[in-house]
Amino acid sequence: MTVKEIMERAGSIHTGRSIAYIKDAMEELNMISETHVDTQRIDINKDQRFYNFPGDMVKLIGIRCKNHLNTDGEYRSIPRMIGEPTRKDADGN
């Protein structure tokens, strides 16, 4: 389906606005369906809390760490923290 056909069905005459809506819809669909999943490995450093992520990243699905709660060399998921941390970090956050 072309942009022109979508505009006709939606009753829109503004091409720029229609394209912006289509791009927003595609991003929403990507967040829901997870069709383009990419894996990236980042080394975790001791006493570092913040890391840089790719600019085109839409959603972080999970983080796994080797030897987390085991000594078998397996990768296991790190649970997501919900709420405020109980202890302050050295950087004050």
C-alpha positions in Angstrom: 0.0 0.0 0.0 1.3 3.4 -0.9 1.3 6.6 1.1 -1.2 8.1 -1.3 -3.6 5.1 -0.8 -3.3 5.5 3.0 -3.9 9.2 2.8 -7.0 8.6 0.7 -8.4 6.0 3.1 -7.7 8.3 6.1 -9.1 11.4 4.4 -5.9 13.3 4.8 -4.5 16.0 2.4 -1.2 16.7 4.4 1.6 14.5 3.0 4.2 15.5 5.7 1.8 14.8 8.6 0.7 11.5 7.1 4.2 10.3 6.7 5.0 11.2 10.3 1.9 9.3 11.4 3.0 6.3 9.3 6.5 6.3 10.8 5.1 6.6 14.3 2.8 3.6 13.6 5.7 1.5 12.3 7.7 2.2 15.4 4.7 1.3 17.6 4.3 -2.0 15.7 8.0 -2.7 16.1 7.8 -2.3 19.9 4.8 -4.7 20.0 5.9 -7.4 17.7 9.7 -7.4 18.2 10.4 -8.3 14.6 13.9 -6.8 14.3 15.6 -8.0 17.4 19.4 -7.3 17.5 21.8 -8.6 20.1 24.6 -6.4 21.4 27.2 -7.3 23.9 28.5 -4.7 26.3 31.0 -5.3 29.0 29.8 -4.6 32.5 32.3 -2.7 34.6 32.6 -2.8 38.4 31.1 0.3 40.1 29.6 1.6 36.9 25.9 2.3 36.9 25.2 4.0 33.6 26.0 2.7 30.1 25.5 4.2 26.6 23.0 2.4 24.4 22.5 2.6 20.6 20.5 5.7 19.4 18.2 3.5 17.3 17.3 1.2 20.1 13.5 1.1 20.7 13.2 -1.4 23.6 15.6 -3.2 26.0 14.3 -6.8 26.2 16.7 -8.2 28.8 20.1 -8.2 30.4 22.1 -11.4 31.0 25.3 -11.8 32.9 27.8 -14.7 33.1 28.2 -16.4 36.5 25.3 -14.4 38.0 24.1 -16.5 41.0 26.0 -19.5 39.7 29.6 -20.8 39.2 28.9 -22.9 36.1 29.8 -20.2 33.6 26.2 -19.9 32.5 24.5 -16.7 31.4 21.4 -15.8 33.6 19.0 -12.9 33.4 19.5 -10.0 35.8 16.1 -9.1 37.3 14.7 -5.7 36.7 14.6 -3.4 39.8 11.2 -1.9 40.5 11.0 1.2 42.6 13.7 3.4 44.1 17.0 1.8 45.3 17.3 1.4 49.0 21.0 2.4 49.1 22.7 5.4 47.4 25.4 4.9 44.9 28.9 6.4 45.2 27.9 8.9 42.4 24.9 10.1 44.5 22.2 8.6 42.3 
